[in-house]
């Protein structure tokens, strides 16, 4: 099977495999769509109502509406639908678009006629996706992880506060939410307000580790890392190298005999001598398109790893869309990576602008406002 590498945003018209993307929403799934297209594939989408905007992408070969939510779906019915589409559309690969569809594909993959993108076993997915179980796994493996305790709910947390058992700052989070959903930093000055924000059960309460955020994403086959990228997020994406973090991430993947894409959020304390794994996402991730433009296409690696032997992504820095807009006023700061990402965004402008402005911008503004309020509190109320 021949798959052309192409240039960012303009895949070549060589012999193309056909893939079926299972999409339950738009933002993450759009990145998967673009990476699959860049890998040389014709991309068909089996999508729920929340994913219908993907049909406007020039890289969507065809959109098949799906009337229900994938996580609530009867697997036998879904298998029949996917196999029917595979026959009619000549589908070569079925690929997941998010965590829910990754786990679902792990359950039904053996019953599908088309090949499946590598995904972990459901039991492995559950161990990594549940933040409490991941914390226990790190403890068992001797992997550095913030001290954590699992609480039944808000009442137990409030009781610990009333009895003076909490030592701030702390992090409270749900065990199974994606991104930063539900994550609350508990600080001494605002604890009463912060406690009122927590309305979920159970609660994972963690020690807050001062330092810098860093992430690592790996593509693995039977626990062996075939490709990885390490990056920091600050007004964009900076790809770096970090041997200690790589060793820790590969140790976890190897222990679980992991298949597919696995991503870790980590923290680098100020001393620069240690690294803590914070949580794990056994699925594709939001910034995977930056890695693709930098030279590592994680979707391509799962479709045809021989063809998609990728170049290194280290020591490359890319601006976020909003940072690049600000660089217009200082154009001498625009680099080759910025130009490459701009070309990538411009190649499919309608879905990109809808995601970044309509979906992402309100959350970005709210996040900046929250951080500004916290900064003011620290400055004047300490």
C-alpha positions in Angstrom: 0.0 0.0 0.0 1.5 3.3 -1.1 0.8 6.4 1.0 2.3 9.7 -0.1 3.7 12.0 2.6 2.8 15.3 0.8 3.2 18.8 2.2 1.3 20.2 5.1 -2.3 20.7 4.1 -2.0 19.3 0.5 -1.8 15.5 0.4 -0.6 14.0 -2.8 -3.0 12.1 -5.1 -1.2 8.8 -5.0 -2.9 5.5 -4.3 -4.9 6.3 -1.2 -6.2 4.0 1.5 -9.7 4.8 2.8 -10.2 5.3 6.5 -13.4 5.6 8.5 -13.1 8.1 11.4 -15.5 7.5 14.3 -16.3 11.1 15.5 -18.4 12.0 18.5 -17.4 15.7 18.4 -15.4 18.3 16.5 -12.2 19.8 18.0 -10.1 16.7 18.7 -11.6 14.8 15.8 -10.7 17.6 13.3 -7.0 17.2 14.2 -7.3 13.4 13.5 -9.1 14.1 10.2 -6.3 16.5 9.1 -3.5 14.1 10.1 -5.2 11.1 8.3 -5.6 13.2 5.2 -2.0 14.3 5.4 -1.0 10.6 5.7 -2.5 10.2 2.2 -5.8 8.7 3.2 -9.3 9.4 1.9 -11.2 10.1 5.1 -14.9 9.1 5.6 -16.5 10.1 8.9 -19.1 8.2 10.9 -20.2 11.1 13.1 -22.7 12.1 15.8 -24.7 15.3 15.7 -21.9 17.2 17.5 -19.4 16.2 14.8 -21.5 17.3 11.8 -19.4 20.4 11.2 -16.6 18.2 10.1 -18.5 17.6 6.9 -17.5 21.1 5.8 -13.8 20.2 5.8 -12.3 19.9 2.3 -10.6 16.8 3.6 -13.8 15.0 4.5 -14.5 12.6 1.6 -18.0 11.8 3.0 -19.9 12.2 6.2 -22.3 9.5 7.5 -24.6 10.8 10.2 -24.9 8.7 13.4 -28.0 9.4 15.5 -26.7 8.3 18.9 -23.7 8.8 21.2 -21.0 6.3 20.7 -20.5 5.7 24.4 -24.2 4.7 24.8 -24.3 2.6 21.7 -25.1 -1.1 21.5 -21.8 -2.5 20.2 -23.5 -5.2 18.0 -25.4 -2.5 16.1 -22.3 -0.4 15.7 -20.3 -3.4 14.4 -23.0 -4.0 11.7 -23.0 -0.3 10.7 -19.2 -0.1 10.4 -18.9 -3.3 8.5 -21.6 -2.2 6.1 -19.8 1.1 5.5 -16.5 -0.7 5.1 -18.0 -2.8 2.4 -19.8 0.0 0.5 -16.9 2.6 0.8 -13.9 0.2 0.6 -12.7 1.1 4.0 -9.1 -0.1 4.8 -8.8 1.3 8.4 -11.1 2.3 11.2 -9.7 5.0 13.4 -10.9 6.6 16.7 -11.4 10.3 17.2 -11.4 10.6 21.0 -11.0 8.7 24.2 -14.5 7.2 24.1 -14.1 5.9 20.6 -10.6 4.6 21.3 -12.0 2.4 24.1 -15.0 1.4 22.0 -12.7 0.3 19.1 -10.7 -1.7 21.6 -13.9 -3.6 22.4 -15.2 -4.2 18.9 -12.0 -4.2 16.8 -11.8 -8.0 16.4 -15.4 -8.1 14.9 -14.7 -5.5 12.2 -13.9 -6.4 8.6 -11.5 -3.5 8.1 -8.2 -3.1 9.9 -8.2 -1.0 13.1 -5.8 1.7 14.1 -3.8 0.3 17.1 -5.6 0.9 20.3 -5.1 -0.5 23.9 -7.2 -3.2 25.5 -10.2 -1.8 27.3 -8.7 -2.9 30.7 -5.5 -1.0 29.9 -7.4 2.0 28.7 -9.4 2.1 31.9 -6.2 1.9 34.1 -4.6 4.9 32.4 -7.7 7.0 31.7 -8.9 6.8 35.4 -6.7 9.3 37.2 -6.9 7.5 40.5 -5.9 4.1 38.9 -3.1 5.8 37.1 -1.8 7.3 40.4 -1.9 3.8 41.9 0.0 2.4 38.9 2.7 5.0 39.2 3.1 4.1 42.9 3.4 0.4 42.1 6.0 1.1 39.4 8.0 3.5 41.5 7.3 6.3 39.0 7.3 9.8 40.5 3.7 11.1 40.9 2.2 13.7 43.2 0.9 12.3 46.5 -2.8 11.6 46.0 -5.9 10.5 47.9 -9.3 9.5 46.5 -12.3 11.0 48.3 -15.9 9.9 48.1 -17.2 13.4 47.3 -17.5 17.1 48.3 -18.7 16.2 51.8 -15.6 14.4 52.7 -13.4 17.1 51.2 -15.3 19.7 53.3 -14.9 17.6 56.4 -11.1 17.4 55.9 -11.0 21.2 55.5 -13.0 21.8 58.6 -10.7 19.5 60.6 -7.6 21.2 59.4 -6.3 18.2 57.4 -5.7 20.1 54.2 -2.3 21.7 53.5 -2.4 24.1 50.6 -2.0 24.4 47.7 -3.7 21.3 46.4 -5.4 20.1 43.2 -8.8 18.6 43.1 -10.0 16.8 40.0 -12.6 14.2 38.7 -11.1 10.8 37.9 -12.4 10.5 34.4 -12.8 13.9 32.8 -10.8 15.1 29.8 -8.5 18.1 29.6 -8.8 20.5 32.6 -12.6 19.9 33.0 -13.4 20.0 36.7 -9.8 20.7 37.9 -9.7 23.1 40.8 -6.6 24.5 42.5 -7.3 24.9 46.2 -5.4 27.8 47.8 -5.6 29.1 51.3 -6.8 32.5 50.3 -9.8 31.4 48.2 -10.5 27.9 49.5 -14.1 28.7 50.5 -14.9 29.8 47.0 -12.9 27.0 45.4 -14.7 24.3 47.4 -18.0 25.5 46.1 -16.8 24.8 42.5 -16.4 21.0 43.2 -19.7 19.2 42.6 -18.6 15.8 41.3 -17.8 12.5 42.9 -15.4 10.9 43.5 -12.6 13.5 43.9 -8.9 12.9 43.4 -7.0 15.2 45.7 -3.4 15.7 44.8 -0.4 17.5 46.1 0.4 20.6 43.9 3.8 20.4 42.4 5.4 23.7 41.6 7.2 23.9 38.3 6.7 23.8 34.5 4.3 21.7 32.5 5.7 19.4 29.9 4.0 16.7 27.8 5.1 13.6 26.0 3.2 11.5 23.4 4.3 8.1 22.1 3.2 5.7 19.4 3.7 2.2 20.7 3.3 -1.4 19.4 3.1 -4.1 22.0 4.7 -1.8 24.6 7.6 -0.7 22.4 7.9 3.0 21.6 8.2 3.5 17.9 8.0 7.3 17.9 7.7 10.1 20.4 7.5 13.8 20.8 8.1 15.9 23.9 6.8 19.4 24.1 6.0 22.4 26.2 2.9 24.6 25.8 3.4 28.4 26.2 1.8 30.7 23.6 2.2 27.7 21.3 4.2 24.5 21.1 7.9 24.0 21.6 9.3 20.6 20.9 12.2 19.5 23.1 14.1 16.5 24.3 13.9 15.1 27.8 15.5 11.7 28.4 14.2 11.2 32.0 10.6 11.9 31.0 11.0 9.6 28.0 12.3 6.8 30.2 9.4 7.1 32.6 6.8 7.2 29.9 8.3 4.2 28.1 8.4 2.3 31.4 4.6 2.6 31.8 3.9 1.7 28.2 6.2 -1.3 28.4 4.7 -2.5 31.6 1.2 -2.5 30.1 2.2 -3.8 26.7 0.5 -0.8 25.3 -0.7 -0.4 21.6 -1.4 2.9 20.0 -1.0 6.5 21.0 -0.4 7.3 24.7 0.1 10.8 26.1 1.4 12.0 29.5 1.1 15.3 31.2 4.1 15.9 33.5 5.6 18.5 35.7 9.2 19.7 35.9 10.0 21.1 39.4 12.3 24.2 39.6 15.3 22.2 40.7 15.4 20.7 37.2 16.6 17.3 38.6 13.3 15.5 38.7 10.1 15.0 36.7 6.6 13.9 37.9 4.0 12.2 35.8 0.7 13.9 36.5 -1.9 12.0 34.4 -2.2 10.0 31.2 -4.4 10.1 28.1 -4.4 6.9 26.2 -5.7 8.5 22.9 -5.0 11.1 20.3 -4.5 14.6 21.7 -5.4 18.2 20.8 -2.1 19.4 19.6 -1.2 16.4 17.4 -1.5 18.6 14.3 1.5 20.6 15.5 3.5 17.4 15.7 2.4 16.5 12.2 3.6 19.7 10.7 6.8 19.3 12.7 7.3 16.0 11.0 5.7 13.3 13.2 2.3 12.2 11.9 0.9 9.9 14.6 -2.1 8.8 12.5 0.2 8.0 9.6 2.3 5.8 11.9 -0.7 3.6 12.7 -1.8 3.4 9.0 1.6 2.5 7.5 4.6 2.9 9.9 7.1 1.9 7.2 6.1 4.7 4.8 5.7 7.2 7.6 9.2 7.0 9.1 9.2 10.6 10.3 11.9 13.2 10.8 12.7 14.6 14.2 10.4 17.3 15.7 12.9 18.5 18.3 14.0 22.1 18.7 11.1 23.5 16.8 8.7 26.2 18.1 5.3 26.9 16.8 3.0 29.8 17.7 -0.6 29.3 18.7 -3.1 31.0 16.4 -3.6 33.8 18.8 0.1 34.3 19.4 0.7 34.4 15.6 -1.9 37.1 15.3 0.0 39.2 17.8 3.2 38.6 15.8 1.7 40.5 12.9 2.8 43.7 14.9 6.4 42.3 15.1 6.8 40.5 11.8 10.5 39.9 12.3 9.6 37.4 15.0 7.7 35.2 12.6 9.7 32.0 11.8 9.5 29.1 9.3 7.4 27.0 11.7 4.8 29.9 12.0 4.6 30.0 8.2 4.1 26.2 8.0 1.3 26.3 10.6 -0.3 29.3 8.9 -0.3 27.4 5.6 -1.8 24.4 7.4 -4.6 26.5 8.9 -5.3 28.3 5.6 -5.6 25.1 3.7 -9.0 24.4 5.4 -10.1 27.8 6.9 -13.8 27.3 7.6 -13.6 24.4 10.2 -10.4 25.9 11.6 -11.9 29.3 12.2 -15.1 27.9 13.7 -13.2 25.7 16.1 -10.7 28.4 17.2 -13.1 31.3 17.4 -16.5 29.9 18.2 -15.4 26.9 20.4 -12.0 27.7 21.8 -11.9 31.5 22.2 -14.5 31.8 25.0 -12.6 29.2 27.1 -9.3 30.9 26.5 -10.7 34.3 27.6 -12.2 32.7 30.7 -9.0 31.0 31.6 -6.9 34.1 31.3 -9.5 36.0 33.4 -9.3 33.3 36.1 -5.5 33.4 36.2 -5.5 37.2 36.4 -7.9 37.2 39.4 -5.6 34.6 41.1 -2.6 36.8 40.4 -4.2 39.8 42.0 -5.2 37.9 45.0 -1.7 36.6 45.6 -0.3 40.1 45.1 -2.6 42.1 47.4 -4.0 39.6 49.9 -0.9 37.6 50.9 
